[in-house]
Amino acid sequence: QVQLVESGGGLVQSGGSLRLSCAASGRTFSRNAMGWFRQVLGKEREFVAAISWGGSTIYADSVKGRFTISRDNAKNTVYLQMNSLKPEDTAVYYCAARPRTSITIHQYPTSDEYNYWGQGTQVTVSS
């Protein structure tokens, strides 16, 4: 089991920045690929960014160049630095862990590949 706790969400103006953190505990963190997904009420959860245990990263096209995912295995923490935020980035952001070292077997990660989830943190971007 891996327990995940997100923090860092909040309200920010368009063009602003936020950094989300996800603290992991339980099974060995460094062997898990980690991801961030987001969900708007009434819509499906969508992939945002992911990082392998070795540090390889992948991003959704909608956030590429604006968001950066990173991990600190010594602190069992994964981060999502979000810059140039837009109102359409408003969502609940979820941290997730995959019981594999690789990010995905598909072109982009899917939520069913990630077994462990945090409770989510709200990000609201005002225009």
N, C-alpha and C positions, 0 to 999 in steps of 0.2 A: 504494500500500500504506500502511496505517496499522498501527503496532505499538502494542499496549496492554499496560500492566503495572499490575495491581491491587495494593493494599496496604491494611493496616488491619484485616484480619480478626482474629478471636481468640475467646476464651471470655469470656462476660459473664453475669452473673446476670440473671434476669428483672426487667424494669423498668429495666435499665441502658441505656447508650448506646455506640455505636461510630461512627466516621467512616471510611468507605472512600474511598480515593483511586484514581484511574486516570490514569496518566501516558501521554500519547500522543506518538508521534513518527512521522515519515514525511510523508505528504501533509498539506496544509493542514488543520489541526485545526478551525479556526473555521468551516469550511463544512460540517462534518458534524453531523448530529443524533447525540446520544449516548444510550445507554440502559444501565440495569442490569437484569439478569435473574438468576434464582436457580434452583438445581436441587437436589433431594433425590435421593439414590441410588435408582434404580428408578422415578423419576417424570419426567415431561416438564419441560423447562425452562420457567419461567414469567416473565412480564413483571413488573417491579417499578416502575420509574420511567424517564422519558425526558425529554430536554431538547433543544429545537431550537437551531439556531445562533443564533437571535435571543433565546433565553431562555425561550420558552414551555415549560411543563412539563405532564406528565400522570403520574398515579399509579394503580397497581392499587388497587382498593377496600380490599384487606386491609392496606395500609400508609398509606393516606391519613390525614393528620393526625399521623402519627408519623415518617414519613421525609421528607427534603427533598433534592432533587437540585439541584446548582448546577454552574457551570462557570467557569473562569478561562481565557479564551482566551490571555491573555498568558503563562500558565504551561503551556498545553496540557494542562490537567488538569480532570477532572470529579470531583465529590465526591458521596457519598451519606451524609448525616447520618441516623443511625438512632437514634431515641429510643423510650423505653417498649418496649423489646424483649421479645418473647414467645418461649417455647420453639418455637412453630410457625414462627418466623423462621429457625430453624436450617437452613442450606443452604450450598452453595457459591455465591458471588456472582460473576457475570461482568459485566465491562464490555464494551460493544459499540459499534461505530461504524457509522453508516448513510451510504452514499455519496450522501446527499441532505441538503438543509438542513432539510426538514420531518421531523417525528417518525414519522409513519405515514400510510398511506392508508386504514387501517381505524379502527374505534372505539378499539382499543388496539393498540399495536405487537405484531408477531409476530417471532419470532426469525429467520425467513427474510428479513425486510426488512433485517437488519443483517449486513453482510458481514465485518466484522473483529471478532475476539474476543480478550480476554485469556485468561490461563491459569486464572483463578479464584482466589478467596480464601475460605477456610472461615470461616463465622460460626457459632458454637455458643452457644446461649442455654440456660442451666441453670435449672431450676425451683426 
